[in-house]
Amino acid sequence: MSIDRVNISNQGIDRAQGAQPNELVRNAGKDRQVSTSSDSIALSSKAKDLDRLAKAGTYNVSARDLAQKLIDANKK
């Protein structure tokens, strides 16, 4: 990962160097080389197991049972 520099121009410095501000911005990224390699990731067996278990199904809770547990918990 890289962070590009921000070109903040000062007109006095730009004139002293003989470059126009727009020219600096236009040419800012032309000397960079872009890599053509691709990124990849590999999951551990534990991560694969967790993913499989997460997709295995859902846990259904009765709304009535949930409401009763909340009422019981608030009575204490």
C-alpha positions as CSV (number, residue, x, y, z in Angstrom):
1,M,0.0,0.0,0.0
2,S,1.4,3.4,-0.8
3,I,0.2,6.9,-0.2
4,D,0.7,9.4,-3.0
5,R,2.2,12.8,-2.2
6,V,-0.1,15.8,-2.3
7,N,1.1,18.5,-4.5
8,I,0.7,21.8,-2.7
9,S,2.0,24.5,-5.0
10,N,3.4,27.9,-4.0
11,Q,3.3,30.2,-7.1
12,G,6.5,31.9,-6.1
13,I,8.4,28.6,-5.9
14,D,6.8,27.4,-9.1
15,R,7.9,30.5,-11.0
16,A,11.4,30.2,-9.5
17,Q,11.7,26.6,-10.7
18,G,10.3,27.5,-14.1
19,A,7.2,25.3,-13.9
20,Q,3.5,26.2,-14.0
21,P,1.3,24.8,-11.2
22,N,-1.0,22.9,-13.7
23,E,2.1,21.3,-15.3
24,L,3.2,19.9,-11.9
25,V,-0.2,18.4,-11.3
26,R,-0.5,17.0,-14.8
27,N,2.9,15.3,-14.6
28,A,2.7,14.1,-11.0
29,G,2.0,10.4,-11.6
30,K,3.7,9.8,-14.9
31,D,7.0,8.5,-13.5
32,R,5.3,5.8,-11.4
33,Q,5.5,2.2,-12.5
34,V,2.5,0.0,-11.9
35,S,3.0,-3.6,-10.9
36,T,1.0,-6.2,-12.9
37,S,1.1,-8.8,-10.2
38,S,-2.1,-9.8,-8.6
39,D,-2.9,-10.1,-4.9
40,S,-4.1,-13.3,-3.3
41,I,-5.1,-14.6,0.2
42,A,-5.2,-18.0,1.7
43,L,-7.6,-19.0,4.5
44,S,-6.5,-21.2,7.3
45,S,-8.3,-24.5,8.0
46,K,-9.8,-23.0,11.1
47,A,-11.2,-20.0,9.1
48,K,-12.7,-22.4,6.5
49,D,-14.3,-24.4,9.3
50,L,-15.8,-21.3,10.8
51,D,-17.2,-20.2,7.4
52,R,-18.7,-23.7,6.9
53,L,-20.3,-23.6,10.3
54,A,-21.7,-20.1,9.7
55,K,-23.3,-21.2,6.5
56,A,-24.6,-24.5,8.0
57,G,-28.0,-23.1,9.2
58,T,-29.8,-20.7,11.4
59,Y,-30.9,-20.8,15.0
60,N,-34.7,-20.1,15.3
61,V,-35.9,-18.7,18.5
62,S,-39.6,-18.5,19.3
63,A,-40.7,-14.9,19.9
64,R,-42.9,-16.1,22.7
65,D,-40.0,-17.8,24.5
66,L,-37.8,-14.7,24.0
67,A,-40.5,-12.4,25.4
68,Q,-41.0,-14.7,28.4
69,K,-37.2,-14.8,29.1
70,L,-37.0,-11.0,29.0
71,I,-40.0,-10.7,31.4
72,D,-38.4,-13.2,33.8
73,A,-35.0,-11.4,33.6
74,N,-36.7,-8.1,34.5
75,K,-38.5,-9.5,37.5
76,K,-35.3,-10.4,39.3
